[in-house]
Amino acid sequence: MFYTHRLATLEDTNAIASLMAAFNQERAAIDPTRTLKPDFDFEQYVRDHLTKPLHYYWVLEYSNDKSPEPTTIVGFLLVYVQDEAPPEDMPADLAEQHNRSRPYQPRRLGNALGFYLLPKHRKTKPIKQLIDAGIQQAQELKVSDLDLQVAAEQKGMQALLEKAGFTKTFIQYTKHFPLATDTELPSLHPPHPKLEQLETPQLGAIPLRHPQTNKIITNPQGKPVFLTPVQDNGEELLKTSEGLPIYQTPIRHPQTQDFVFDTKGELVVCPVLRDEKGYVVENKGIPQFHPPAYQVVQGKLKLKQDEAGNYVFCEVERDQDGKILKSTDGKPVFKQPLD
């Protein structure tokens, strides 16, 4: 028997999907609070994870020297990593709200969202091989903590994890209450304020609201303002690598934090950043935009405008081949002409 491990690709979707289905079937069998949806599309589920930023599938492959059969995927470890601290570019009001709702110091956290091996391969060596792969990746990504849930009856797995340096923290208990199909259920959704119905200018348009009051922003003519998805060449929607529409970031007045409108009454938004091939630049799955340029006038920071009154945006730094220069954390480096 010979085991190897590697990061999965989209070509592994079907193989992982069958293992993911088995993993969830076993989980549902031991947890009475979990009932699998009939005909759930595990292939799409796996494909979505494979294309999401900061999600990693480690697969375990098995080969037998005595058999002409090629290597077979017999297990997987799905890991999601996150930084619990707010991003540096998060608006101050949102960052304050983020910190106010979290009593613990932020961690650089790695979560094991799924860990499964086919029954006949559940042996110490292959299990440890996947665990070590996850730990090594966590160290490379400078993760501070790892979280992994293990079923109560998996004593062997628990022993392996403790030997690898993991600490048992919580024991989770569940209790299931059967509900009759004709039972009238009180809503458990939080209340949402009734929002006025607006006629949107195009499909996917979102009304722009004040971040504190939630009131709809209006332009100088008194009409509601909408954020509209970016269109490529004026026809098809421009989308992220995850297939989501892109909405440009509105610029704000540096003194009042009000939204800014041009001489025609149009909302001023940051242009989408594209690489040397014309593709949208992303950082951790988030599309990047050219930030506004500033200048100091009479000791006050103001948005820079050209002679025609148009707002100026920062150019990105590029190397001699036209490729965008990036910081150590993957963010594009912009020129900031602060006059």
Secondary structure as a PSIPRED ss2 file (coil, helix, strand):
# PSIPRED VFORMAT (PSIPRED V4.0)

   1 M C   1.000  0.000  0.000
   2 F E   0.000  0.000  1.000
   3 Y E   0.000  0.000  1.000
   4 T E   0.000  0.000  1.000
   5 H E   0.000  0.000  1.000
   6 R E   0.000  0.000  1.000
   7 L E   0.000  0.000  1.000
   8 A C   1.000  0.000  0.000
   9 T C   1.000  0.000  0.000
  10 L H   0.000  1.000  0.000
  11 E H   0.000  1.000  0.000
  12 D H   0.000  1.000  0.000
  13 T H   0.000  1.000  0.000
  14 N H   0.000  1.000  0.000
  15 A H   0.000  1.000  0.000
  16 I H   0.000  1.000  0.000
  17 A H   0.000  1.000  0.000
  18 S H   0.000  1.000  0.000
  19 L H   0.000  1.000  0.000
  20 M H   0.000  1.000  0.000
  21 A H   0.000  1.000  0.000
  22 A H   0.000  1.000  0.000
  23 F H   0.000  1.000  0.000
  24 N H   0.000  1.000  0.000
  25 Q H   0.000  1.000  0.000
  26 E H   0.000  1.000  0.000
  27 R H   0.000  1.000  0.000
  28 A H   0.000  1.000  0.000
  29 A H   0.000  1.000  0.000
  30 I H   0.000  1.000  0.000
  31 D C   1.000  0.000  0.000
  32 P C   1.000  0.000  0.000
  33 T C   1.000  0.000  0.000
  34 R C   1.000  0.000  0.000
  35 T C   1.000  0.000  0.000
  36 L C   1.000  0.000  0.000
  37 K C   1.000  0.000  0.000
  38 P C   1.000  0.000  0.000
  39 D C   1.000  0.000  0.000
  40 F C   1.000  0.000  0.000
  41 D C   1.000  0.000  0.000
  42 F H   0.000  1.000  0.000
  43 E H   0.000  1.000  0.000
  44 Q H   0.000  1.000  0.000
  45 Y H   0.000  1.000  0.000
  46 V H   0.000  1.000  0.000
  47 R H   0.000  1.000  0.000
  48 D H   0.000  1.000  0.000
  49 H H   0.000  1.000  0.000
  50 L H   0.000  1.000  0.000
  51 T H   0.000  1.000  0.000
  52 K C   1.000  0.000  0.000
  53 P C   1.000  0.000  0.000
  54 L C   1.000  0.000  0.000
  55 H E   0.000  0.000  1.000
  56 Y E   0.000  0.000  1.000
  57 Y E   0.000  0.000  1.000
  58 W E   0.000  0.000  1.000
  59 V E   0.000  0.000  1.000
  60 L E   0.000  0.000  1.000
  61 E E   0.000  0.000  1.000
  62 Y E   0.000  0.000  1.000
  63 S E   0.000  0.000  1.000
  64 N C   1.000  0.000  0.000
  65 D C   1.000  0.000  0.000
  66 K C   1.000  0.000  0.000
  67 S C   1.000  0.000  0.000
  68 P C   1.000  0.000  0.000
  69 E C   1.000  0.000  0.000
  70 P C   1.000  0.000  0.000
  71 T C   1.000  0.000  0.000
  72 T E   0.000  0.000  1.000
  73 I E   0.000  0.000  1.000
  74 V E   0.000  0.000  1.000
  75 G E   0.000  0.000  1.000
  76 F E   0.000  0.000  1.000
  77 L E   0.000  0.000  1.000
  78 L E   0.000  0.000  1.000
  79 V E   0.000  0.000  1.000
  80 Y E   0.000  0.000  1.000
  81 V E   0.000  0.000  1.000
  82 Q E   0.000  0.000  1.000
  83 D E   0.000  0.000  1.000
  84 E C   1.000  0.000  0.000
  85 A C   1.000  0.000  0.000
  86 P C   1.000  0.000  0.000
  87 P C   1.000  0.000  0.000
  88 E C   1.000  0.000  0.000
  89 D C   1.000  0.000  0.000
  90 M C   1.000  0.000  0.000
  91 P C   1.000  0.000  0.000
  92 A H   0.000  1.000  0.000
  93 D H   0.000  1.000  0.000
  94 L H   0.000  1.000  0.000
  95 A H   0.000  1.000  0.000
  96 E H   0.000  1.000  0.000
  97 Q H   0.000  1.000  0.000
  98 H H   0.000  1.000  0.000
  99 N H   0.000  1.000  0.000
 100 R H   0.000  1.000  0.000
 101 S C   1.000  0.000  0.000
 102 R C   1.000  0.000  0.000
 103 P C   1.000  0.000  0.000
 104 Y C   1.000  0.000  0.000
 105 Q C   1.000  0.000  0.000
 106 P C   1.000  0.000  0.000
 107 R C   1.000  0.000  0.000
 108 R E   0.000  0.000  1.000
 109 L E   0.000  0.000  1.000
 110 G E   0.000  0.000  1.000
 111 N E   0.000  0.000  1.000
 112 A E   0.000  0.000  1.000
 113 L E   0.000  0.000  1.000
 114 G E   0.000  0.000  1.000
 115 F E   0.000  0.000  1.000
 116 Y E   0.000  0.000  1.000
 117 L E   0.000  0.000  1.000
 118 L C   1.000  0.000  0.000
 119 P H   0.000  1.000  0.000
 120 K H   0.000  1.000  0.000
 121 H H   0.000  1.000  0.000
 122 R C   1.000  0.000  0.000
 123 K C   1.000  0.000  0.000
 124 T H   0.000  1.000  0.000
 125 K H   0.000  1.000  0.000
 126 P H   0.000  1.000  0.000
 127 I H   0.000  1.000  0.000
 128 K H   0.000  1.000  0.000
 129 Q H   0.000  1.000  0.000
 130 L H   0.000  1.000  0.000
 131 I H   0.000  1.000  0.000
 132 D H   0.000  1.000  0.000
 133 A H   0.000  1.000  0.000
 134 G H   0.000  1.000  0.000
 135 I H   0.000  1.000  0.000
 136 Q H   0.000  1.000  0.000
 137 Q H   0.000  1.000  0.000
 138 A H   0.000  1.000  0.000
 139 Q H   0.000  1.000  0.000
 140 E H   0.000  1.000  0.000
 141 L C   1.000  0.000  0.000
 142 K C   1.000  0.000  0.000
 143 V C   1.000  0.000  0.000
 144 S C   1.000  0.000  0.000
 145 D E   0.000  0.000  1.000
 146 L E   0.000  0.000  1.000
 147 D E   0.000  0.000  1.000
 148 L E   0.000  0.000  1.000
 149 Q C   1.000  0.000  0.000
 150 V C   1.000  0.000  0.000
 151 A C   1.000  0.000  0.000
 152 A C   1.000  0.000  0.000
 153 E C   1.000  0.000  0.000
 154 Q C   1.000  0.000  0.000
 155 K H   0.000  1.000  0.000
 156 G H   0.000  1.000  0.000
 157 M H   0.000  1.000  0.000
 158 Q H   0.000  1.000  0.000
 159 A H   0.000  1.000  0.000
 160 L H   0.000  1.000  0.000
 161 L H   0.000  1.000  0.000
 162 E H   0.000  1.000  0.000
 163 K H   0.000  1.000  0.000
 164 A C   1.000  0.000  0.000
 165 G C   1.000  0.000  0.000
 166 F C   1.000  0.000  0.000
 167 T C   1.000  0.000  0.000
 168 K C   1.000  0.000  0.000
 169 T C   1.000  0.000  0.000
 170 F C   1.000  0.000  0.000
 171 I C   1.000  0.000  0.000
 172 Q C   1.000  0.000  0.000
 173 Y C   1.000  0.000  0.000
 174 T C   1.000  0.000  0.000
 175 K C   1.000  0.000  0.000
 176 H C   1.000  0.000  0.000
 177 F C   1.000  0.000  0.000
 178 P C   1.000  0.000  0.000
 179 L C   1.000  0.000  0.000
 180 A C   1.000  0.000  0.000
 181 T C   1.000  0.000  0.000
 182 D C   1.000  0.000  0.000
 183 T C   1.000  0.000  0.000
 184 E C   1.000  0.000  0.000
 185 L C   1.000  0.000  0.000
 186 P C   1.000  0.000  0.000
 187 S C   1.000  0.000  0.000
 188 L C   1.000  0.000  0.000
 189 H C   1.000  0.000  0.000
 190 P C   1.000  0.000  0.000
 191 P C   1.000  0.000  0.000
 192 H C   1.000  0.000  0.000
 193 P C   1.000  0.000  0.000
 194 K C   1.000  0.000  0.000
 195 L C   1.000  0.000  0.000
 196 E C   1.000  0.000  0.000
 197 Q C   1.000  0.000  0.000
 198 L C   1.000  0.000  0.000
 199 E C   1.000  0.000  0.000
 200 T C   1.000  0.000  0.000
 201 P C   1.000  0.000  0.000
 202 Q C   1.000  0.000  0.000
 203 L C   1.000  0.000  0.000
 204 G C   1.000  0.000  0.000
 205 A C   1.000  0.000  0.000
 206 I E   0.000  0.000  1.000
 207 P E   0.000  0.000  1.000
 208 L C   1.000  0.000  0.000
 209 R E   0.000  0.000  1.000
 210 H C   1.000  0.000  0.000
 211 P C   1.000  0.000  0.000
 212 Q C   1.000  0.000  0.000
 213 T C   1.000  0.000  0.000
 214 N C   1.000  0.000  0.000
 215 K C   1.000  0.000  0.000
 216 I E   0.000  0.000  1.000
 217 I C   1.000  0.000  0.000
 218 T E   0.000  0.000  1.000
 219 N C   1.000  0.000  0.000
 220 P C   1.000  0.000  0.000
 221 Q C   1.000  0.000  0.000
 222 G C   1.000  0.000  0.000
 223 K C   1.000  0.000  0.000
 224 P E   0.000  0.000  1.000
 225 V C   1.000  0.000  0.000
 226 F E   0.000  0.000  1.000
 227 L E   0.000  0.000  1.000
 228 T C   1.000  0.000  0.000
 229 P C   1.000  0.000  0.000
 230 V C   1.000  0.000  0.000
 231 Q E   0.000  0.000  1.000
 232 D E   0.000  0.000  1.000
 233 N C   1.000  0.000  0.000
 234 G C   1.000  0.000  0.000
 235 E C   1.000  0.000  0.000
 236 E E   0.000  0.000  1.000
 237 L E   0.000  0.000  1.000
 238 L C   1.000  0.000  0.000
 239 K E   0.000  0.000  1.000
 240 T C   1.000  0.000  0.000
 241 S C   1.000  0.000  0.000
 242 E C   1.000  0.000  0.000
 243 G C   1.000  0.000  0.000
 244 L C   1.000  0.000  0.000
 245 P E   0.000  0.000  1.000
 246 I C   1.000  0.000  0.000
 247 Y C   1.000  0.000  0.000
 248 Q C   1.000  0.000  0.000
 249 T C   1.000  0.000  0.000
 250 P E   0.000  0.000  1.000
 251 I C   1.000  0.000  0.000
 252 R E   0.000  0.000  1.000
 253 H C   1.000  0.000  0.000
 254 P C   1.000  0.000  0.000
 255 Q C   1.000  0.000  0.000
 256 T C   1.000  0.000  0.000
 257 Q C   1.000  0.000  0.000
 258 D C   1.000  0.000  0.000
 259 F E   0.000  0.000  1.000
 260 V C   1.000  0.000  0.000
 261 F E   0.000  0.000  1.000
 262 D C   1.000  0.000  0.000
 263 T C   1.000  0.000  0.000
 264 K C   1.000  0.000  0.000
 265 G C   1.000  0.000  0.000
 266 E C   1.000  0.000  0.000
 267 L E   0.000  0.000  1.000
 268 V C   1.000  0.000  0.000
 269 V E   0.000  0.000  1.000
 270 C C   1.000  0.000  0.000
 271 P C   1.000  0.000  0.000
 272 V E   0.000  0.000  1.000
 273 L C   1.000  0.000  0.000
 274 R E   0.000  0.000  1.000
 275 D C   1.000  0.000  0.000
 276 E C   1.000  0.000  0.000
 277 K C   1.000  0.000  0.000
 278 G C   1.000  0.000  0.000
 279 Y C   1.000  0.000  0.000
 280 V E   0.000  0.000  1.000
 281 V C   1.000  0.000  0.000
 282 E E   0.000  0.000  1.000
 283 N E   0.000  0.000  1.000
 284 K C   1.000  0.000  0.000
 285 G C   1.000  0.000  0.000
 286 I E   0.000  0.000  1.000
 287 P E   0.000  0.000  1.000
 288 Q C   1.000  0.000  0.000
 289 F E   0.000  0.000  1.000
 290 H C   1.000  0.000  0.000
 291 P C   1.000  0.000  0.000
 292 P E   0.000  0.000  1.000
 293 A C   1.000  0.000  0.000
 294 Y E   0.000  0.000  1.000
 295 Q E   0.000  0.000  1.000
 296 V E   0.000  0.000  1.000
 297 V E   0.000  0.000  1.000
 298 Q C   1.000  0.000  0.000
 299 G C   1.000  0.000  0.000
 300 K E   0.000  0.000  1.000
 301 L E   0.000  0.000  1.000
 302 K E   0.000  0.000  1.000
 303 L E   0.000  0.000  1.000
 304 K C   1.000  0.000  0.000
 305 Q E   0.000  0.000  1.000
 306 D C   1.000  0.000  0.000
 307 E C   1.000  0.000  0.000
 308 A C   1.000  0.000  0.000
 309 G C   1.000  0.000  0.000
 310 N C   1.000  0.000  0.000
 311 Y E   0.000  0.000  1.000
 312 V C   1.000  0.000  0.000
 313 F E   0.000  0.000  1.000
 314 C C   1.000  0.000  0.000
 315 E C   1.000  0.000  0.000
 316 V E   0.000  0.000  1.000
 317 E C   1.000  0.000  0.000
 318 R E   0.000  0.000  1.000
 319 D C   1.000  0.000  0.000
 320 Q C   1.000  0.000  0.000
 321 D C   1.000  0.000  0.000
 322 G C   1.000  0.000  0.000
 323 K C   1.000  0.000  0.000
 324 I E   0.000  0.000  1.000
 325 L C   1.000  0.000  0.000
 326 K E   0.000  0.000  1.000
 327 S C   1.000  0.000  0.000
 328 T C   1.000  0.000  0.000
 329 D C   1.000  0.000  0.000
 330 G C   1.000  0.000  0.000
 331 K C   1.000  0.000  0.000
 332 P E   0.000  0.000  1.000
 333 V C   1.000  0.000  0.000
 334 F E   0.000  0.000  1.000
 335 K C   1.000  0.000  0.000
 336 Q C   1.000  0.000  0.000
 337 P C   1.000  0.000  0.000
 338 L C   1.000  0.000  0.000
 339 D C   1.000  0.000  0.000
